[in-house]
Amino acid sequence: MQHEPDLIVGAGPIGLACAISAVRRGRHPLILDAGPIASSIVRYPIGMHFFTTPERLEIGNHPLVTAGGKATREEALMYYRGVARAEGLRVRPYTRLVGAHRDATTGRIHCVLEARAGREEVTCDRLVLATGYFDHPNLLDVPGEDLPHVSHYFDEPHVTAQLNVVIVGGKNSAVESALLAFRAGAHVTLVYRREALKPSVKYWLKPDFDNRVKAGEIAARFGANVVEITSRHVTIETASGTRENLPADRVYALTGYHPDFSLFASIGICLDPTGRPELDEATLETNVPGVFMAGSVTGGRQISEVFIENGRYDGEKIFGDSASREQATELYASSFRAVDE
């Protein structure tokens, strides 16, 4: 059985940042990802711009050079795979962690991996879970959600041209996708269960969306829930019981995402009712010795608590000494304040 002293699960920005913290201390972690490098960013809409400035997306002191003031999806993907190459990181993409347990006798963590070639087992002394949440959408749990024209990820606006598109959700991703699809030539209806958009919708998106709705260019159905999806329609229902069939050639259910709580629980990590794990705040070690968590998964269902901007310091807490941890804690706090502002 192969043994790896350090195994990092998740090759997104935070997983890569953790690996850099390890490498710069003479360690050589193996990094796994169920998809490609930065797979969550791969799922972003083509041509999307990040909200934050480039320097706050940087890891390992590698500069992120952009053509404009904000990085695009494509620039970020090029950057993160370039950092992995420059640092000589060992990344095994398309390899999923499906189970792990700690051997009480040896103290090692036994991990079961699944790749295209099949399953294998490895052991490690330190397991870092930086798996993010983008692989696990919050489902509507309605008939027809598994139909081929339904997706929980918005991809390429061009493919929506001249189609009837229903977008479900009221946060940034739903609003931005509605605007992108409209400008690509789609006939867009946004459905949201609340009576108004979330207050956290980006300040430049909300007025644009509101103006499109007022102009009749985008249709909006607030206070409505999806009850069924068919090959041609999305059926919605209001609190009063009124139903409406919306024409739908494509449906984007952008209702959010969550970490893989079932995997964490199977490893033995204690989770509170919100999915927040039991962690040592200084080292990010869980209640299972040798198992650590980094990035958005440390917040449970509160996935908006941790971003690239602050989670990129988690590797210093896991692999660093007390001074490094103290500095990382301060950088985390200051970056969190900046994100909040």
Helices and strands as residue ranges (DSSP letters): E 2-9, H 13-23, E 30-32, H 39-42, G 54-57, H 73-86, E 90-92, E 95-102, E 109-115, E 118-129, E 150-151, G 157-160, E 164-168, H 172-183, E 187-192, H 205-214, E 219-222, E 224-229, E 233-238, E 243-247, E 250-253, H 261-267, E 291-293, G 295-299, G 303-305, H 308-311, H 314-319, H 322-340
